[in-house]
């Protein structure tokens, strides 16, 4: 297993406040950093998994389980290099 770095962009209209931050961590996403820039909210992950697909799928599923919708994902190219 290895750490994969990626960013999940949340849907438009979501505000990064204490309630959302709490939901993110309660969902089990303690391997991300919530960030907001203007009206955009995104989560920067460093998730340990067997594959990039598994890391992305787990992160999206955990967020979905608490009602947080993901608009898109961005993968850092370093995550694709062999260990």
N, C-alpha and C positions, 0 to 999 in steps of 0.2 A: 504494500500500500504506500501511497505517496500523497503529498499535499498538492491540490490543484487550486490555482488562483483564478477567480472569476468575479464578475460583478453582475448582480441582478438589479435591473431597473424596475421600480414599482410603477404601477399605473398612475397616470396623471391625476392630480387632485388629492393625493395622499400627503398629509402633513406629518413631518417627523417631530413627534412630541413624546412626552414621557409614556403615555399610554401605548403608542405604537412601539416604542423601544422595548417596553415591558413585554408586549405580545411577541415580538421577535425572539426575545430570549426565552420566554416561556415555551415557545414552539420547539426549542432545542437548538436554535441557531446561535450558539455561543461561540462559534468560530467565524463570526462576521463582525464587521464594523459598519453601523448605520451612518449614512452621510446624507446631508441635504445641500443642494446648491440651487439657490433661488427656489423655483417651484418643483424642482426634481428631487426625488428621494431614491437613493440606491444603496445597496448592501454589498460591501467588499468582502468576499469570502476567501479563506484559505482552508479548504475542506479536505480532510484525509479520506481517501476512498480507493477502491481497486481500479477505477477508471474515471475519466473526466465525465463520461455519461452518467455514471453512478453518482458522482458528486453533485452534478447539476440536478439530477432527478430527485435526490434526497432533499436538497435545499428547497426546491420548488414545492415538493410534497409537504415538507414541514411548515412552510409558510402558508400553503393552501389550507392546511389543517386548522389554522386559526383565522382564516378569512382574509389573508393578505394576498393580493393578486400581483403577479409578476407580469410586466409588459414585455421585457426582453432580457437577453443575457449577453454579456461581453466576456470573451475568454482572453486572458493574458497569454501571449505567445510563449512565454517561458514555461507555462504549464504543459506545453506540448512536447518539450524537449525530453529526451530519455534521461532517466535517473542515473 
